[in-house]
Amino acid sequence: MKSYWFLFWAYNVIWLAIAGFMLLAFLRVRRADRRIDGLEREI
C-alpha cells in the first residue's frame, strides 16, 4: 500500500493558508475601522 504522508502535509498547509488569510483580512478590517473612526471624529 502506498504511503499518503504527503496528504497530511498538504492538509496542514491548506489550513495554515486559510488561517493566515483570515488573520490578514481581520487585521486589514480592524485598521480600516480605526481610520473610519478617525475620520468620523474629524467631522
PQR file with spaces between the fields and no chain letter, atoms N, CA, C, O and H, PARSE charges and radii, in Angstrom:
ATOM       1  N    MET     1       0.845   -1.200    0.000 -0.4000 1.5000
ATOM       2  CA   MET     1       0.000    0.000    0.000 -0.0000 2.0000
ATOM       3  C    MET     1       0.881    1.250    0.000  0.5500 1.7000
ATOM       4  O    MET     1       1.892    1.330    0.698 -0.5500 1.4000
ATOM       5  N    LYS     2       0.469    2.191   -0.784 -0.4000 1.5000
ATOM       6  CA   LYS     2       1.226    3.432   -0.923 -0.0000 2.0000
ATOM       7  C    LYS     2       1.059    4.309    0.325  0.5500 1.7000
ATOM       8  O    LYS     2       0.013    4.307    0.974 -0.5500 1.4000
ATOM       9  H    LYS     2      -0.352    2.126   -1.351  0.4000 1.0000
ATOM      10  N    SER     3       2.110    5.047    0.634 -0.4000 1.5000
ATOM      11  CA   SER     3       2.054    5.943    1.793 -0.0000 2.0000
ATOM      12  C    SER     3       1.434    7.278    1.386  0.5500 1.7000
ATOM      13  O    SER     3       1.737    7.821    0.324 -0.5500 1.4000
ATOM      14  H    SER     3       2.960    5.048    0.107  0.4000 1.0000
ATOM      15  N    TYR     4       0.573    7.787    2.238 -0.4000 1.5000
ATOM      16  CA   TYR     4      -0.102    9.052    1.953 -0.0000 2.0000
ATOM      17  C    TYR     4       0.326   10.154    2.909  0.5500 1.7000
ATOM      18  O    TYR     4      -0.478   11.015    3.264 -0.5500 1.4000
ATOM      19  H    TYR     4       0.327    7.346    3.101  0.4000 1.0000
ATOM      20  N    TRP     5       1.595   10.133    3.330 -0.4000 1.5000
ATOM      21  CA   TRP     5       2.083   11.152    4.263 -0.0000 2.0000
ATOM      22  C    TRP     5       1.996   12.548    3.664  0.5500 1.7000
ATOM      23  O    TRP     5       1.822   13.526    4.391 -0.5500 1.4000
ATOM      24  H    TRP     5       2.248    9.433    3.042  0.4000 1.0000
ATOM      25  N    PHE     6       2.118   12.648    2.320 -0.4000 1.5000
ATOM      26  CA   PHE     6       2.070   13.974    1.689 -0.0000 2.0000
ATOM      27  C    PHE     6       0.687   14.603    1.839  0.5500 1.7000
ATOM      28  O    PHE     6       0.572   15.829    1.859 -0.5500 1.4000
ATOM      29  H    PHE     6       2.260   11.854    1.729  0.4000 1.0000
ATOM      30  N    LEU     7      -0.364   13.788    1.945 -0.4000 1.5000
ATOM      31  CA   LEU     7      -1.699   14.349    2.136 -0.0000 2.0000
ATOM      32  C    LEU     7      -1.820   15.022    3.495  0.5500 1.7000
ATOM      33  O    LEU     7      -2.490   16.045    3.633 -0.5500 1.4000
ATOM      34  H    LEU     7      -0.270   12.793    1.928  0.4000 1.0000
ATOM      35  N    PHE     8      -1.168   14.443    4.495 -0.4000 1.5000
ATOM      36  CA   PHE     8      -1.164   15.047    5.827 -0.0000 2.0000
ATOM      37  C    PHE     8      -0.543   16.434    5.768  0.5500 1.7000
ATOM      38  O    PHE     8      -1.091   17.384    6.326 -0.5500 1.4000
ATOM      39  H    PHE     8      -0.623   13.612    4.383  0.4000 1.0000
ATOM      40  N    TRP     9       0.603   16.560    5.092 -0.4000 1.5000
ATOM      41  CA   TRP     9       1.267   17.864    4.991 -0.0000 2.0000
ATOM      42  C    TRP     9       0.476   18.824    4.124  0.5500 1.7000
ATOM      43  O    TRP     9       0.404   20.014    4.430 -0.5500 1.4000
ATOM      44  H    TRP     9       1.049   15.789    4.639  0.4000 1.0000
ATOM      45  N    ALA    10      -0.120   18.328    3.043 -0.4000 1.5000
ATOM      46  CA   ALA    10      -0.927   19.200    2.186 -0.0000 2.0000
ATOM      47  C    ALA    10      -2.130   19.740    2.958  0.5500 1.7000
ATOM      48  O    ALA    10      -2.484   20.911    2.822 -0.5500 1.4000
ATOM      49  H    ALA    10      -0.061   17.362    2.794  0.4000 1.0000
ATOM      50  N    TYR    11      -2.756   18.884    3.766 -0.4000 1.5000
ATOM      51  CA   TYR    11      -3.889   19.298    4.588 -0.0000 2.0000
ATOM      52  C    TYR    11      -3.464   20.389    5.565  0.5500 1.7000
ATOM      53  O    TYR    11      -4.171   21.384    5.728 -0.5500 1.4000
ATOM      54  H    TYR    11      -2.468   17.933    3.876  0.4000 1.0000
ATOM      55  N    ASN    12      -2.317   20.212    6.216 -0.4000 1.5000
ATOM      56  CA   ASN    12      -1.819   21.220    7.158 -0.0000 2.0000
ATOM      57  C    ASN    12      -1.481   22.526    6.453  0.5500 1.7000
ATOM      58  O    ASN    12      -1.777   23.600    6.975 -0.5500 1.4000
ATOM      59  H    ASN    12      -1.743   19.404    6.083  0.4000 1.0000
ATOM      60  N    VAL    13      -0.868   22.453    5.281 -0.4000 1.5000
ATOM      61  CA   VAL    13      -0.514   23.666    4.539 -0.0000 2.0000
ATOM      62  C    VAL    13      -1.774   24.435    4.154  0.5500 1.7000
ATOM      63  O    VAL    13      -1.810   25.662    4.251 -0.5500 1.4000
ATOM      64  H    VAL    13      -0.628   21.580    4.856  0.4000 1.0000
ATOM      65  N    ILE    14      -2.805   23.717    3.719 -0.4000 1.5000
ATOM      66  CA   ILE    14      -4.056   24.380    3.343 -0.0000 2.0000
ATOM      67  C    ILE    14      -4.676   25.079    4.553  0.5500 1.7000
ATOM      68  O    ILE    14      -5.130   26.218    4.446 -0.5500 1.4000
ATOM      69  H    ILE    14      -2.776   22.720    3.640  0.4000 1.0000
ATOM      70  N    TRP    15      -4.696   24.395    5.713 -0.4000 1.5000
ATOM      71  CA   TRP    15      -5.257   25.024    6.912 -0.0000 2.0000
ATOM      72  C    TRP    15      -4.442   26.233    7.339  0.5500 1.7000
ATOM      73  O    TRP    15      -5.005   27.243    7.761 -0.5500 1.4000
ATOM      74  H    TRP    15      -4.327   23.470    5.799  0.4000 1.0000
ATOM      75  N    LEU    16      -3.117   26.141    7.234 -0.4000 1.5000
ATOM      76  CA   LEU    16      -2.276   27.292    7.576 -0.0000 2.0000
ATOM      77  C    LEU    16      -2.547   28.461    6.629  0.5500 1.7000
ATOM      78  O    LEU    16      -2.588   29.614    7.060 -0.5500 1.4000
ATOM      79  H    LEU    16      -2.660   25.320    6.891  0.4000 1.0000
ATOM      80  N    ALA    17      -2.729   28.168    5.349 -0.4000 1.5000
ATOM      81  CA   ALA    17      -3.017   29.230    4.383 -0.0000 2.0000
ATOM      82  C    ALA    17      -4.358   29.896    4.693  0.5500 1.7000
ATOM      83  O    ALA    17      -4.472   31.121    4.641 -0.5500 1.4000
ATOM      84  H    ALA    17      -2.695   27.232    4.999  0.4000 1.0000
ATOM      85  N    ILE    18      -5.372   29.091    5.015 -0.4000 1.5000
ATOM      86  CA   ILE    18      -6.684   29.655    5.353 -0.0000 2.0000
ATOM      87  C    ILE    18      -6.585   30.509    6.610  0.5500 1.7000
ATOM      88  O    ILE    18      -7.133   31.610    6.657 -0.5500 1.4000
ATOM      89  H    ILE    18      -5.280   28.096    5.057  0.4000 1.0000
ATOM      90  N    ALA    19      -5.883   30.006    7.638 -0.4000 1.5000
ATOM      91  CA   ALA    19      -5.740   30.760    8.887 -0.0000 2.0000
ATOM      92  C    ALA    19      -4.975   32.061    8.645  0.5500 1.7000
ATOM      93  O    ALA    19      -5.347   33.103    9.185 -0.5500 1.4000
ATOM      94  H    ALA    19      -5.438   29.111    7.600  0.4000 1.0000
ATOM      95  N    GLY    20      -3.914   32.013    7.844 -0.4000 1.5000
ATOM      96  CA   GLY    20      -3.152   33.218    7.539 -0.0000 2.0000
ATOM      97  C    GLY    20      -3.977   34.236    6.781  0.5500 1.7000
ATOM      98  O    GLY    20      -3.894   35.433    7.056 -0.5500 1.4000
ATOM      99  H    GLY    20      -3.612   31.166    7.405  0.4000 1.0000
ATOM     100  N    PHE    21      -4.773   33.775    5.828 -0.4000 1.5000
ATOM     101  CA   PHE    21      -5.628   34.683    5.066 -0.0000 2.0000
ATOM     102  C    PHE    21      -6.661   35.349    5.970  0.5500 1.7000
ATOM     103  O    PHE    21      -6.907   36.550    5.860 -0.5500 1.4000
ATOM     104  H    PHE    21      -4.841   32.803    5.604  0.4000 1.0000
ATOM     105  N    MET    22      -7.267   34.560    6.869 -0.4000 1.5000
ATOM     106  CA   MET    22      -8.275   35.127    7.771 -0.0000 2.0000
ATOM     107  C    MET    22      -7.653   36.125    8.737  0.5500 1.7000
ATOM     108  O    MET    22      -8.256   37.154    9.043 -0.5500 1.4000
ATOM     109  H    MET    22      -7.067   33.584    6.959  0.4000 1.0000
ATOM     110  N    LEU    23      -6.447   35.827    9.220 -0.4000 1.5000
ATOM     111  CA   LEU    23      -5.762   36.761   10.115 -0.0000 2.0000
ATOM     112  C    LEU    23      -5.450   38.063    9.385  0.5500 1.7000
ATOM     113  O    LEU    23      -5.663   39.150    9.923 -0.5500 1.4000
ATOM     114  H    LEU    23      -5.958   34.992    8.972  0.4000 1.0000
ATOM     115  N    LEU    24      -4.949   37.951    8.164 -0.4000 1.5000
ATOM     116  CA   LEU    24      -4.637   39.145    7.379 -0.0000 2.0000
ATOM     117  C    LEU    24      -5.903   39.966    7.113  0.5500 1.7000
ATOM     118  O    LEU    24      -5.885   41.190    7.239 -0.5500 1.4000
ATOM     119  H    LEU    24      -4.776   37.068    7.727  0.4000 1.0000
ATOM     120  N    ALA    25      -6.988   39.303    6.750 -0.4000 1.5000
ATOM     121  CA   ALA    25      -8.246   40.009    6.492 -0.0000 2.0000
ATOM     122  C    ALA    25      -8.739   40.698    7.760  0.5500 1.7000
ATOM     123  O    ALA    25      -9.204   41.836    7.706 -0.5500 1.4000
ATOM     124  H    ALA    25      -7.003   38.308    6.648  0.4000 1.0000
ATOM     125  N    PHE    26      -8.639   40.015    8.905 -0.4000 1.5000
ATOM     126  CA   PHE    26      -9.072   40.610   10.171 -0.0000 2.0000
ATOM     127  C    PHE    26      -8.253   41.852   10.496  0.5500 1.7000
ATOM     128  O    PHE    26      -8.805   42.866   10.921 -0.5500 1.4000
ATOM     129  H    PHE    26      -8.261   39.091    8.949  0.4000 1.0000
ATOM     130  N    LEU    27      -6.943   41.779   10.299 -0.4000 1.5000
ATOM     131  CA   LEU    27      -6.092   42.926   10.604 -0.0000 2.0000
ATOM     132  C    LEU    27      -6.393   44.101    9.680  0.5500 1.7000
ATOM     133  O    LEU    27      -6.394   45.250   10.121 -0.5500 1.4000
ATOM     134  H    LEU    27      -6.494   40.955    9.954  0.4000 1.0000
ATOM     135  N    ARG    28      -6.648   43.825    8.405 -0.4000 1.5000
ATOM     136  CA   ARG    28      -6.955   44.911    7.469 -0.0000 2.0000
ATOM     137  C    ARG    28      -8.294   45.562    7.797  0.5500 1.7000
ATOM     138  O    ARG    28      -8.422   46.783    7.709 -0.5500 1.4000
ATOM     139  H    ARG    28      -6.648   42.891    8.046  0.4000 1.0000
ATOM     140  N    VAL    29      -9.288   44.768    8.172 -0.4000 1.5000
ATOM     141  CA   VAL    29     -10.592   45.325    8.537 -0.0000 2.0000
ATOM     142  C    VAL    29     -10.460   46.174    9.794  0.5500 1.7000
ATOM     143  O    VAL    29     -11.057   47.247    9.883 -0.5500 1.4000
ATOM     144  H    VAL    29      -9.184   43.776    8.244  0.4000 1.0000
ATOM     145  N    ARG    30      -9.683   45.703   10.764 -0.4000 1.5000
ATOM     146  CA   ARG    30      -9.506   46.466   12.004 -0.0000 2.0000
ATOM     147  C    ARG    30      -8.817   47.804   11.729  0.5500 1.7000
ATOM     148  O    ARG    30      -9.194   48.831   12.293 -0.5500 1.4000
ATOM     149  H    ARG    30      -9.198   44.832   10.692  0.4000 1.0000
ATOM     150  N    ARG    31      -7.804   47.784   10.856 -0.4000 1.5000
ATOM     151  CA   ARG    31      -7.105   49.026   10.513 -0.0000 2.0000
ATOM     152  C    ARG    31      -8.054   49.996    9.796  0.5500 1.7000
ATOM     153  O    ARG    31      -8.056   51.193   10.082 -0.5500 1.4000
ATOM     154  H    ARG    31      -7.498   46.950   10.397  0.4000 1.0000
ATOM     155  N    ALA    32      -8.854   49.476    8.869 -0.4000 1.5000
ATOM     156  CA   ALA    32      -9.811   50.328    8.156 -0.0000 2.0000
ATOM     157  C    ALA    32     -10.846   50.892    9.128  0.5500 1.7000
ATOM     158  O    ALA    32     -11.252   52.047    8.995 -0.5500 1.4000
ATOM     159  H    ALA    32      -8.853   48.503    8.636  0.4000 1.0000
ATOM     160  N    ASP    33     -11.273   50.096   10.094 -0.4000 1.5000
ATOM     161  CA   ASP    33     -12.244   50.563   11.081 -0.0000 2.0000
ATOM     162  C    ASP    33     -11.674   51.713   11.902  0.5500 1.7000
ATOM     163  O    ASP    33     -12.373   52.683   12.196 -0.5500 1.4000
ATOM     164  H    ASP    33     -10.943   49.158   10.202  0.4000 1.0000
ATOM     165  N    ARG    34     -10.401   51.599   12.269 -0.4000 1.5000
ATOM     166  CA   ARG    34      -9.768   52.683   13.025 -0.0000 2.0000
ATOM     167  C    ARG    34      -9.680   53.959   12.196  0.5500 1.7000
ATOM     168  O    ARG    34      -9.904   55.055   12.711 -0.5500 1.4000
ATOM     169  H    ARG    34      -9.834   50.811   12.030  0.4000 1.0000
ATOM     170  N    ARG    35      -9.352   53.816   10.905 -0.4000 1.5000
ATOM     171  CA   ARG    35      -9.265   55.003   10.043 -0.0000 2.0000
ATOM     172  C    ARG    35     -10.630   55.661    9.888  0.5500 1.7000
ATOM     173  O    ARG    35     -10.730   56.888    9.905 -0.5500 1.4000
ATOM     174  H    ARG    35      -9.170   52.926   10.487  0.4000 1.0000
ATOM     175  N    ILE    36     -11.681   54.860    9.737 -0.4000 1.5000
ATOM     176  CA   ILE    36     -13.033   55.416    9.609 -0.0000 2.0000
ATOM     177  C    ILE    36     -13.423   56.140   10.889  0.5500 1.7000
ATOM     178  O    ILE    36     -13.999   57.226   10.836 -0.5500 1.4000
ATOM     179  H    ILE    36     -11.600   53.863    9.723  0.4000 1.0000
ATOM     180  N    ASP    37     -13.114   55.544   12.045 -0.4000 1.5000
ATOM     181  CA   ASP    37     -13.411   56.214   13.319 -0.0000 2.0000
ATOM     182  C    ASP    37     -12.684   57.550   13.406  0.5500 1.7000
ATOM     183  O    ASP    37     -13.258   58.538   13.865 -0.5500 1.4000
ATOM     184  H    ASP    37     -12.646   54.661   12.088  0.4000 1.0000
ATOM     185  N    GLY    38     -11.437   57.588   12.975 -0.4000 1.5000
ATOM     186  CA   GLY    38     -10.679   58.837   12.998 -0.0000 2.0000
ATOM     187  C    GLY    38     -11.290   59.886   12.093  0.5500 1.7000
ATOM     188  O    GLY    38     -11.346   61.063   12.450 -0.5500 1.4000
ATOM     189  H    GLY    38     -10.971   56.785   12.602  0.4000 1.0000
ATOM     190  N    LEU    39     -11.750   59.466   10.921 -0.4000 1.5000
ATOM     191  CA   LEU    39     -12.383   60.415   10.001 -0.0000 2.0000
ATOM     192  C    LEU    39     -13.704   60.930   10.563  0.5500 1.7000
ATOM     193  O    LEU    39     -14.039   62.103   10.398 -0.5500 1.4000
ATOM     194  H    LEU    39     -11.705   58.510   10.631  0.4000 1.0000
ATOM     195  N    GLU    40     -14.457   60.047   11.230 -0.4000 1.5000
ATOM     196  CA   GLU    40     -15.728   60.482   11.813 -0.0000 2.0000
ATOM     197  C    GLU    40     -15.497   61.497   12.928  0.5500 1.7000
ATOM     198  O    GLU    40     -16.296   62.418   13.099 -0.5500 1.4000
ATOM     199  H    GLU    40     -14.185   59.095   11.364  0.4000 1.0000
ATOM     200  N    ARG    41     -14.437   61.343   13.672 -0.4000 1.5000
ATOM     201  CA   ARG    41     -14.150   62.290   14.753 -0.0000 2.0000
ATOM     202  C    ARG    41     -13.790   63.668   14.201  0.5500 1.7000
ATOM     203  O    ARG    41     -14.076   64.687   14.830 -0.5500 1.4000
ATOM     204  H    ARG    41     -13.788   60.595   13.533  0.4000 1.0000
ATOM     205  N    GLU    42     -13.161   63.697   13.019 -0.4000 1.5000
ATOM     206  CA   GLU    42     -12.771   64.983   12.426 -0.0000 2.0000
ATOM     207  C    GLU    42     -13.977   65.778   11.945  0.5500 1.7000
ATOM     208  O    GLU    42     -13.942   67.008   11.914 -0.5500 1.4000
ATOM     209  H    GLU    42     -12.929   62.869   12.508  0.4000 1.0000
ATOM     210  N    ILE    43     -15.027   65.088   11.577 -0.4000 1.5000
ATOM     211  CA   ILE    43     -16.214   65.766   11.021 -0.0000 2.0000
ATOM     212  C    ILE    43     -16.967   66.498   12.128  0.5500 1.7000
ATOM     213  O    ILE    43     -17.992   67.127   11.865 -0.5500 1.4000
ATOM     214  H    ILE    43     -15.056   64.089   11.602  0.4000 1.0000
